[in-house]
């Protein structure tokens, strides 16, 4: 499982899997329903305020599912790729694995052969075409700007009407989903081994070099510290000005995106088969061993339940 667990407003947990299914479990771990799509699912499900659950699939569709019953309300075909299921550059171009992300007005944003904005009723609001695949979740800023990274080595800023504001080019693919800080700074990682901080106008504020691909998506703490993992096996804590405060060493690559708890503890998984809890000073508090890579981001509930998945195809709950 690469997609992360999502906690619904009713306390249930939603997960996706490479078996092509979206599943809902109650807080006791009992399966409530499951929905089969036509191919693998890489994305993390998103839940709207009305309870609708959205997920993308490698069958080139975005699905909207009734959160209470598990009935598919609608599905939207992403792109004209033929056949919709298959490998190679054309086979994966339209995979709906970039997101979904729900905007404040309920618009659903998803990446495929571009960035799509879909109204909650399943109709197209707009599409922004890109030369290559968009494999990560778009981010929506308070002013409506949508940011998305692409495998053409660029990150794009798109206005609320679907027009390009600017693009920023790196030297390799961007697999990391961007994160937007309160001051509008856009953080993202690249396969060129850098963590980037861009101003809202697309200019570089700073960048931090790691020793491996940065496919982890940055997490921003309340004090502005940016946490991100690297394929060099380190979790980096970077001050808002671009200074590395500390880095924590795992025994293998970190693909997982960190999660920051309300008490400041940072939770992150590694391909060394462990989930780590690290305090704000970079000290290891504890770790949980799994039976396979932990590439997904853990989810925390308000009452302190921790949900995590790994490549051993198991959902675990810890208290």
C-alpha positions in Angstrom: 0.0 0.0 0.0 1.4 3.4 -1.1 -1.8 5.4 -0.5 -2.1 6.6 3.0 -5.1 5.9 5.3 -7.7 8.7 5.6 -9.9 9.1 8.7 -13.4 10.1 7.8 -15.6 12.5 9.9 -17.4 9.5 11.4 -14.1 8.0 12.7 -14.0 5.3 10.0 -10.7 4.7 8.1 -10.5 4.6 4.3 -7.6 2.9 2.5 -6.7 2.0 -1.1 -4.6 -0.8 -2.4 -2.8 -2.2 -5.5 -5.6 -4.8 -5.8 -7.7 -1.9 -7.2 -10.0 -1.5 -4.2 -11.1 1.3 -2.0 -12.2 0.0 1.5 -13.8 1.5 4.5 -13.3 0.1 8.0 -14.9 1.2 11.2 -12.9 2.2 14.3 -12.9 -1.4 15.5 -11.4 -2.7 12.3 -14.5 -4.2 10.7 -14.9 -3.9 7.0 -17.9 -1.7 6.2 -17.7 -1.8 2.4 -15.3 -2.0 -0.5 -15.4 -0.7 -4.1 -13.5 -2.4 -7.0 -11.9 -0.2 -9.7 -10.4 -1.5 -12.9 -6.7 -1.3 -11.9 -4.3 -0.5 -9.2 -4.7 2.4 -6.9 -1.7 4.5 -5.7 -3.5 7.5 -4.4 -4.8 8.5 -1.0 -8.6 8.8 -0.7 -10.1 12.2 0.0 -13.3 12.8 1.9 -15.6 15.8 1.2 -17.7 17.6 3.8 -20.8 15.8 2.6 -19.1 12.4 3.1 -18.3 11.7 -0.5 -15.1 9.7 -0.9 -12.9 10.4 -3.9 -10.1 8.2 -5.3 -8.2 7.8 -8.5 -7.3 4.6 -10.2 -4.8 3.4 -12.8 -7.9 2.6 -15.0 -7.8 6.3 -15.8 -10.8 7.2 -13.8 -11.6 9.4 -10.8 -14.3 7.8 -8.6 -16.8 9.5 -6.4 -18.2 7.1 -3.8 -21.0 7.5 -1.3 -19.2 7.3 2.1 -22.1 5.7 3.9 -23.1 3.0 1.4 -20.1 2.5 -0.8 -22.1 3.0 -3.9 -20.3 4.7 -6.8 -22.0 8.0 -7.5 -20.0 8.7 -10.7 -16.6 8.2 -12.3 -14.8 10.5 -14.6 -12.4 9.4 -17.4 -9.0 11.1 -17.1 -7.6 11.7 -20.6 -7.9 9.9 -24.0 -5.2 7.3 -23.5 -5.9 4.0 -25.3 -6.0 1.4 -23.9 -6.8 2.8 -20.5 -5.0 0.0 -18.7 -1.4 -0.9 -19.5 2.2 0.1 -19.1 4.7 2.2 -20.9 4.7 6.0 -21.3 1.2 6.1 -22.9 -0.3 3.5 -20.6 0.6 5.5 -17.5 0.1 9.0 -18.8 -3.6 9.1 -17.9 -3.4 7.2 -14.7 -5.5 9.1 -12.1 -2.9 8.8 -9.3 -2.1 12.4 -8.8 -4.4 13.2 -5.8 -7.3 13.7 -5.4 -7.3 17.0 -3.6 -10.5 18.8 -2.6 -10.7 22.5 -2.8 -12.6 24.8 -0.4 -15.6 25.0 -2.8 -15.7 21.2 -3.3 -13.9 21.2 -6.6 -11.8 18.0 -6.9 -8.3 18.3 -8.4 -6.5 15.3 -9.8 -3.4 14.7 -11.9 -3.1 12.5 -14.9 -2.2 13.7 -18.4 -2.5 17.1 -16.9 -4.3 18.7 -14.0 -8.1 18.3 -13.9 -10.6 20.3 -11.9 -13.8 18.4 -11.5 -17.0 19.8 -10.1 -18.6 17.7 -7.2 -21.3 16.5 -9.7 -18.6 14.8 -11.9 -18.5 17.4 -14.7 -15.3 19.0 -15.9 -14.6 22.5 -14.6 -11.3 22.8 -16.5 -8.2 20.9 -17.6 -4.6 22.1 -17.7 -2.6 19.9 -20.1 1.0 19.0 -19.4 3.6 17.3 -21.6 4.1 14.4 -19.2 2.3 12.6 -16.3 1.3 14.4 -13.1 1.9 11.7 -10.5 1.4 13.7 -7.3 -1.5 15.5 -5.5 -2.1 19.1 -6.5 -2.0 21.7 -3.7 -4.6 24.5 -3.5 -3.5 27.8 -2.1 -6.0 30.2 -0.3 -6.1 32.5 -3.3 -7.2 29.5 -5.5 -3.9 28.9 -7.2 -3.3 25.2 -7.9 0.3 23.9 -7.7 1.3 20.6 -9.3 4.5 18.8 -10.1 5.1 16.9 -13.3 7.4 14.3 -14.8 8.5 16.9 -17.4 10.8 18.3 -14.6 8.5 21.3 -13.9 6.1 22.5 -11.2 3.2 24.5 -12.5 1.1 27.3 -10.9 -2.4 27.4 -12.3 -5.0 30.1 -11.6 -8.5 29.4 -10.5 -9.7 29.4 -14.1 -7.2 26.8 -15.3 -4.7 29.1 -16.9 -0.9 28.9 -16.3 0.5 31.6 -14.0 4.1 30.3 -14.2 6.2 27.2 -14.3 9.5 26.5 -12.6 11.8 23.9 -14.1 14.2 21.6 -12.4 16.5 19.0 -14.0 14.6 15.8 -13.2 11.1 14.5 -12.5 9.0 15.9 -9.7 7.3 13.1 -7.8 6.8 15.0 -4.5 3.4 16.7 -3.9 3.8 20.4 -3.1 2.8 22.0 0.2 1.8 25.6 0.6 2.7 27.5 3.8 0.6 30.3 5.3 2.8 32.9 3.8 2.3 31.4 0.3 5.7 29.7 0.1 5.5 26.5 -2.0 7.6 23.6 -0.8 8.3 20.5 -2.9 11.0 17.9 -3.6 12.6 16.7 -6.8 14.4 13.7 -8.2 17.4 16.1 -8.6 17.8 15.6 -4.8 16.7 19.1 -3.8 14.0 20.4 -1.4 12.8 23.7 -2.9 11.1 26.7 -1.5 9.4 29.0 -4.0 7.8 32.4 -3.5 4.2 32.7 -4.7 5.5 34.3 -7.9 7.7 31.3 -8.7 11.1 32.7 -7.8 13.4 30.5 -5.7 13.7 31.5 -2.0 16.1 28.7 -1.2 16.8 25.1 -1.9 18.5 22.3 0.2 20.5 19.6 -1.4 20.1 16.0 -0.1 21.9 12.9 -1.3 19.0 11.2 -2.9 15.6 11.7 -4.7 13.1 13.7 -2.7 9.8 12.0 -3.4 8.4 12.5 0.1 6.0 15.4 0.3 7.0 18.2 2.7 5.1 18.7 6.0 4.9 22.1 7.5 4.9 22.4 11.3 3.1 25.3 13.1 6.4 27.0 13.8 7.2 26.9 10.1 9.7 24.0 10.2 9.6 21.9 7.0 10.0 18.2 7.4 10.8 16.0 4.4 12.3 12.6 3.7 14.9 11.7 1.1 16.0 8.5 -0.6 19.4 9.1 1.1 17.7 7.6 4.2 17.3 10.9 6.2 14.4 12.9 7.5 15.3 16.6 7.2 14.1 19.4 9.5 14.6 22.7 7.7 13.9 26.1 9.2 11.7 28.5 7.2 14.8 30.4 6.0 16.4 27.2 4.5 18.8 26.2 7.2 18.9 22.5 8.1 18.1 22.2 11.8 18.8 18.5 12.0 18.5 15.3 10.1 17.4 11.9 11.4 19.0 8.7 10.0 16.9 5.7 9.1 18.4 2.5 7.7 16.9 2.8 4.2 15.1 5.2 1.8 12.3 7.5 3.1 9.5 7.7 0.6 6.9 8.3 3.2 5.7 11.9 3.7 6.0 12.9 7.4 3.0 13.7 9.6 3.3 16.2 12.4 1.2 15.6 15.6 -0.3 18.4 17.6 2.4 17.9 20.3 5.1 18.5 17.6 6.1 14.8 17.3 7.0 13.9 13.7 5.9 10.5 12.4 7.5 9.0 9.3 8.0 5.6 7.7 11.0 4.1 6.0 11.8 1.3 3.6 13.8 -0.2 6.5 10.3 -1.5 7.6 9.9 0.9 10.5 7.7 3.7 11.5 9.5 6.3 13.5 8.4 9.0 16.1 10.9 11.8 16.4 10.6 14.9 18.6 11.1 18.5 17.4 14.8 18.4 18.3 15.5 15.3 16.1 15.6 12.7 18.9 14.1 9.3 18.4 11.2 8.7 20.8 10.1 5.2 19.6 9.7 3.1 16.6 7.2 0.4 15.4 8.6 -2.5 13.3 6.5 -3.6 10.3 6.9 -6.6 7.9 7.7 -4.5 4.8 8.4 -1.0 3.5 6.4 1.8 5.2 5.9 4.2 2.2 2.6 5.7 3.2 1.9 8.6 5.6 0.4 7.7 9.0 -2.9 9.2 10.0 -3.7 10.5 13.5 -7.2 11.0 15.1 -8.1 13.6 17.6 -8.3 11.0 20.3 -4.8 9.7 19.7 -5.3 6.7 17.5 -2.5 6.1 14.9 -3.4 4.3 11.7 -0.6 3.1 9.4 -0.2 0.8 6.4 2.8 -0.8 4.7 3.7 -2.9 1.7 2.7 -6.1 3.7 -0.9 -5.1 2.8 -2.0 -4.6 6.4 -3.8 -1.7 8.1 -2.7 -1.3 11.7 -4.2 0.8 14.5 -2.2 1.9 17.5 -3.3 3.7 20.6 
